[in-house]
Amino acid sequence: MNEKLIENICREVYKGYPELRGKRPRVQRFNLERNGLPNASPKFLLIFQGHATTATNKRLPYLVRVVVSAQGKILKMSMSR
């Protein structure tokens, strides 16, 4: 995946999750097969890892997963705690 596309995607993620600003994602190829047929359009999965601080001052790790097309369009963004 192109470095410029990754930078653009990062900017969009930072808008929704400003505490991730400056963090670099892990980039993986995202293969999804349906009914045994390979997916025709390539997709990529970007995983950002962050930590939030709770009211009791404990660190809570979380992940932000972003599925993007090969052209850099964000298809899905989700957060896990």
C-alpha positions in Angstrom: 0.0 0.0 0.0 1.2 3.5 -0.9 2.7 5.6 1.9 0.7 8.6 0.8 -2.6 6.7 1.0 -1.6 5.6 4.5 -1.0 9.2 5.6 -4.4 10.3 4.3 -6.1 7.4 6.1 -4.2 8.3 9.3 -5.4 11.9 9.1 -9.0 10.6 8.9 -8.5 8.3 11.9 -6.9 11.1 13.9 -10.0 13.2 13.4 -12.1 10.6 15.2 -9.5 9.4 17.7 -7.2 12.4 18.4 -5.4 10.5 21.2 -3.9 8.2 18.4 -2.2 11.2 16.7 1.4 10.2 15.8 0.8 6.5 16.1 1.6 4.4 13.1 -0.7 1.5 12.1 0.2 -2.1 11.3 -0.9 -2.7 7.7 -2.1 -6.1 6.6 -3.7 -7.5 3.5 -7.4 -8.2 4.2 -8.7 -11.3 2.4 -12.4 -12.1 2.7 -13.8 -15.0 0.9 -17.5 -15.5 0.4 -19.0 -18.9 -0.5 -15.5 -20.2 -1.3 -15.0 -17.5 -4.0 -12.0 -15.2 -3.6 -12.7 -11.5 -3.2 -11.9 -9.7 -6.5 -11.1 -6.3 -5.0 -8.0 -6.2 -2.7 -8.5 -4.6 0.7 -6.2 -3.7 3.5 -6.5 -3.7 7.3 -4.9 -1.0 9.3 -4.6 -1.5 13.1 -3.9 1.3 15.4 -3.2 0.6 19.1 -3.9 3.1 21.9 -4.4 3.5 25.6 -7.1 5.4 27.4 -7.0 6.4 31.1 -9.9 5.5 33.2 -11.4 7.5 36.1 -9.4 5.4 38.5 -6.2 6.3 36.7 -5.7 2.9 35.1 -4.7 2.4 31.5 -7.2 0.7 29.2 -5.7 -0.6 25.9 -7.8 -0.5 22.8 -7.5 -1.1 19.1 -8.9 0.8 16.1 -9.3 -1.3 13.0 -9.8 0.3 9.6 -10.6 -1.6 6.5 -9.7 0.3 3.3 -9.8 -0.4 -0.4 -6.7 -0.4 -2.5 -7.5 3.1 -3.6 -7.5 4.3 0.0 -11.2 4.6 0.6 -12.2 3.8 4.2 -14.8 1.1 4.1 -15.2 0.3 7.8 -13.8 1.7 11.1 -14.3 0.0 14.4 -12.9 0.2 17.9 -12.5 -2.6 20.5 -11.9 -2.2 24.2 
